[in-house]
Amino acid sequence: PGATEVSTAKGLALWLVICSLCLIGFTSSLDGSITAIALPKISTTLASEDKYVAMALANGFVLAQTVVQPEFAQICDIFGRR
């Protein structure tokens, strides 16, 4: 009976991690799509239509943040919290 409980707990933890990663991916894609849709209007309002491409490249930050966020969270769990 003890081995079954450990297996079940590990399964639950695995699914919680997968759900967390899915949520992070969803919020990142939502943020990127909202920014991409609003960017032409923002650049027109700020009278910086010629800098639209440079502003669009800033969305690369969103992708980079999404990629490294789970790793930094795990590092904080291992070394930062006791």
C-alpha positions as CSV (number, residue, x, y, z in Angstrom):
1,P,0.0,0.0,0.0
2,G,2.9,2.5,0.7
3,A,4.3,2.2,-2.8
4,T,0.9,3.0,-4.3
5,E,0.6,6.2,-2.3
6,V,4.1,7.4,-3.4
7,S,3.2,6.7,-7.0
8,T,0.0,8.5,-6.8
9,A,1.6,11.6,-5.2
10,K,4.3,11.6,-7.9
11,G,1.6,11.4,-10.5
12,L,-0.3,14.4,-9.0
13,A,2.9,16.4,-8.8
14,L,3.7,15.6,-12.4
15,W,0.3,16.8,-13.6
16,L,0.5,20.0,-11.5
17,V,3.9,20.8,-13.1
18,I,2.5,20.1,-16.6
19,C,-0.6,22.3,-15.9
20,S,1.7,25.1,-14.6
21,L,3.8,25.0,-17.7
22,C,0.7,25.0,-19.9
23,L,-0.6,28.1,-18.0
24,I,2.8,29.9,-18.4
25,G,2.7,29.1,-22.1
26,F,-0.9,30.3,-22.5
27,T,-0.3,33.6,-20.7
28,S,2.8,34.2,-22.7
29,S,1.1,33.6,-26.0
30,L,-1.8,35.8,-24.9
31,D,0.5,38.6,-23.9
32,G,2.4,38.3,-27.3
33,S,-0.8,38.3,-29.3
34,I,-2.3,41.3,-27.4
35,T,0.9,43.2,-28.0
36,A,1.1,42.3,-31.6
37,I,-2.5,43.4,-32.2
38,A,-2.1,46.7,-30.3
39,L,1.3,47.6,-31.6
40,P,0.3,49.3,-34.9
41,K,-2.2,51.6,-33.0
42,I,0.4,52.3,-30.3
43,S,3.1,53.2,-32.9
44,T,0.6,55.4,-34.8
45,T,-0.4,57.2,-31.6
46,L,3.2,57.8,-30.7
47,A,4.0,59.0,-34.2
48,S,6.7,56.4,-34.6
49,E,5.5,54.3,-37.5
50,D,9.1,54.1,-38.8
51,K,10.2,52.3,-35.6
52,Y,7.4,49.7,-35.8
53,V,9.8,46.9,-36.7
54,A,12.1,47.7,-33.7
55,M,9.0,47.7,-31.4
56,A,7.9,44.4,-32.8
57,L,11.3,42.9,-32.0
58,A,10.7,43.7,-28.3
59,N,8.2,40.8,-28.3
60,G,11.3,38.5,-28.4
61,F,11.6,39.5,-24.7
62,V,8.3,37.8,-24.0
63,L,9.5,34.6,-25.6
64,A,12.8,34.7,-23.7
65,Q,11.1,35.3,-20.4
66,T,8.7,32.4,-21.0
67,V,11.6,30.0,-21.8
68,V,13.7,30.8,-18.7
69,Q,11.0,31.4,-16.1
70,P,10.4,27.7,-15.1
71,E,14.1,27.1,-14.7
72,F,14.6,30.1,-12.5
73,A,11.7,29.1,-10.4
74,Q,13.2,25.7,-9.9
75,I,16.6,27.2,-9.0
76,C,14.8,29.4,-6.4
77,D,13.2,26.3,-4.9
78,I,16.4,24.4,-4.7
79,F,18.8,27.1,-3.4
80,G,16.7,30.1,-2.2
81,R,14.0,28.5,0.0
82,R,14.7,26.2,2.9
